[in-house]
Amino acid sequence: GYWRPPFGGCTNLREVVLGENFTRIPGETFRGLNLLTNVTVTSSLTDINDGVFMDCSSLKSLAGADSVTKIGDSAFFGCSSLEAFEGFANVKNIGYRAFEGCSSLSGAIELSVAESVGECAFIDCVGLTSFIAQRLSVLGPNAFVGCVNLEECLISGEAVVCSETFSNCSKLEKVSL
């Protein structure tokens, strides 16, 4: 049968704390909850699956996500208020359109163990100024399209940089591959 998000229609849900029993958040679990502002997770969480927070336009932060290794496709798509994602340190894979439209996500993103950044992963993240990655093997097409304040991209490893990865990054001054 058709899977329905467990919190569909919970339009007043503002805060979520996920305990130690959660190792992954199933796809689209909190999709479209426009008043959800803060999510706190524990060190047991490893996977944020596809569309989990898609269109949660008021989501400001995800705290405690240091153990996350996978961010699925469109996981934070349209989270225009997302200012901070505490958990890039152990992320190995960032999916297709994972942070597209997260216009409040600002500053630097540093990935120390990431292997792949999916197609369109950070489209229109206008607050990003720096992207630093070690061990990266794939940087997908259109990954940073419209990141108009991105100034530097430093990648070590054997990264394959795909087509139009930095299209319309008008402030990009420094690239190291």
C-alpha positions, 0 to 999 in steps of 0.5 A, spaced: 500 500 500 501 507 499 506 509 505 503 516 508 508 520 513 506 519 520 506 526 522 502 528 516 497 533 518 500 535 524 500 542 523 502 545 529 508 540 531 514 545 532 519 541 536 522 534 535 526 530 540 528 523 537 531 518 543 537 513 542 532 508 539 532 512 532 538 510 528 535 512 521 529 517 520 524 514 514 523 518 508 518 523 508 517 523 516 516 530 517 515 533 510 511 539 509 510 541 517 511 548 516 511 550 523 517 545 525 523 549 528 527 545 532 529 538 531 534 534 536 537 527 535 542 523 539 548 520 537 545 513 535 542 517 528 546 515 522 541 516 516 536 521 514 533 518 509 529 521 502 525 527 503 525 527 511 524 534 512 522 536 505 518 543 505 519 544 513 520 552 511 520 554 518 526 549 520 532 553 523 536 547 526 538 540 527 542 539 533 546 533 535 547 530 528 554 528 529 553 521 527 549 522 521 553 518 515 547 519 510 543 525 508 538 522 503 535 525 496 531 532 498 532 531 505 532 538 507 529 541 500 525 547 501 528 548 508 529 556 507 529 557 514 535 552 516 541 556 519 545 550 522 546 543 520 550 540 526 553 534 523 557 534 517 563 531 520 561 524 519 557 525 513 559 520 507 554 521 502 549 527 501 543 526 496 540 529 490 537 536 492 539 534 499 539 542 501 536 545 495 533 552 497 536 552 504 537 559 503 539 561 510 544 556 511 550 560 511 558 560 512 562 554 511 561 547 509 566 542 511 566 535 510 572 531 512 569 524 510 564 525 505 565 521 498 559 524 494 555 530 494 549 529 489 546 532 483 543 539 485 545 538 492 546 545 494 542 549 489 540 556 491 544 556 498 545 563 497 548 564 504 554 559 503 561 562 502 565 556 503 565 549 501 571 544 503 572 537 502 577 531 504 576 525 500 571 527 496 570 522 489 564 525 486 561 532 486 555 532 482 552 536 476 549 543 478 551 542 486 552 549 487 548 552 482 545 559 484 550 559 490 551 567 489 555 568 495 560 562 494 567 564 494 571 558 495 571 551 494 577 547 496 577 539 495 582 534 496 582 527 494 580 524 487 574 528 486 570 528 479 567 535 478 561 534 473 557 539 469 555 546 471 557 544 478 558 552 479 554 555 474 552 562 477 556 562 483 558 569 481 563 571 487 567 564 486 574 566 487 578 560 489 578 553 487 582 548 489 581 541 486 
